[in-house]
Amino acid sequence: MKNPRLDSVPRTPSPWALGGQGVSLERAALALIVLLAFGLRVYRLGAQAIWWDESLSLYRATRDLPTILSNTILIQNVVTYDTLPPLYFLLLHLLVGVFGTSEFALRFLSLGANLATIPLLYGLARRWWPSTRAVAWVAALLSALSPFYVWYSQEARPYALLLFESALAAYALTRSFEDAGERGNSLEAPRARWIVVYVLAAAAALYTHYYALFLIPFHFALIVLLVWRVPRRRPWALLPVIPLTSAALLIPLVRASMAGNAGSGPGFVSLDTMLIDLLNSFSVGITIDLANVIWIDAAMAVLFLCGILMYPRGSGTSPAPASRRWQVSAFLLCFAAIPVLGVELGSYFRPLYQNSRYLIAISPAFYLAAAGGTVALASRWKLLAVPALAIFLVGAGLSLNNLYFDPHFGKDDHRAWAEYLRARVRPGDFLILDSPYTEELFRYYAQGIVPWASL
């Protein structure tokens, strides 16, 4: 028997509900955006030398599994503890065993993870803005062209993988509970396969970077946001306890890292400084001076706020219901603000924020809101669509040019000193490193050139 109350509820359309030809066209267009993103990320992927942080990834990826899992790094027979958990290095270990340890091979895992993030942002936009596909296209384009994403997809560090896992967790939760209000008070498990995907993605994020912990409160909030109208579904808000509990195995590693790094680390960063740094990084990346692009940052901030405060006018005759509009606003605010506030509050006990890469997991909220703001403005004043996108494109072009071609913004050129040694070494020479933490870099670029030891 049909339930008139449920039949009257507007259903969220599937993002692929376009007919056979429409599905093919939509997938082809998304594939083109991903192909563009691949070209930007693979271009000069191995051009720059690995820098010190990447040498730590090389060290851990080329050790045996027990050493990787222990988080230890041995320098001059002194055991130190890395500040990152082991999952990324386990995956990199598997890849370098097959493809070697060239700069290109070391960075390809990050490239692949970032490419996979783009369809997730597209999918998130299609679920949260079902009345217009334009938001999804703009979100995919912004993420494809993002200089911030290009930079970390070309670095052998875990940040691109953390971004993918966190975006996948948010997408899986959305797919699990997006229609909770349409199935009444049934206790039927909401899309069990997506629940499993969420648990695995959230747990993987915690085992990739400890700062994924700050996403867990957002996950609680997201589930509440999706199921609050169905009281018997509300216990599902406890779901994030599962990946959180799985992270108990990391506690000994966290303690060892904190003890080994006592008295070191970043200084306290105020909330306003953190927000400015995040805005600049998400808008134009990290290869351009803030003073030169403050107008771009300001414009992107306006688009971000418009995406939170305004909902695009759909292609249909009736506007989106008020419940949908406030849900989208709450989703974006929780995604962007809760992890930032968590880092800020935690910093009063021990300074936590170093730079924007540690909060890369919240960047999807920025690009989704900026896409929503762009389309919302364009749906009201069509002439604003082109300049709104052009502002981002100008910043992306300037930043990517610096990334590819300006050595001032590049990584440290450790190949250069290796070539310097190779050209000048003489029989009987002996080299003493006065910085033991560069041992892995020396082995990578200069092993066999000259006998050496470190102080």
Buried (B, 14 or more C-beta within 10 A) or exposed (E): EEEEEEEEBEEBEEBEEBEEEEBEEBEEBBEEBBEBBBEBBBEEBBEBBBBBBBBBBBBBBBBEEEBBBBBBBEBEEEEBBBBBBBBBBBBBBEBBEEEEBEBBBBBBBBBBBBBBBBBBBBBBBBBBBBBBBBBBBBBBBBBBBBBBBBBBBBBBBBBBBBBBBBBBBBBBBBBBBBBBBBBBEEEEEBBEEBBEBBBBBBBBBBBBBBBBBBBBBBBBBBBBBBBBEBEEBBEBBEBBEEBBEBBEEBEEBBEBBEEBEEEEEEEEBEBEEBBBBBBBBBBBBBBBEBEEBBEBBEBBBBBBEBBBBBBBBBEEEEEBEEEBBEBBBBBBBBBBBBBBEBBBEBBEEEBBBEBBBBBBBBBBBBBBBBBBBBBBBBBEEEEBBEEBBEBBEBBBEBBBBBBBEEEEBBBEEBBEBBBEBEEEBEEEEEBEBEEEBBBBBBBBBBEEBBEBEBE
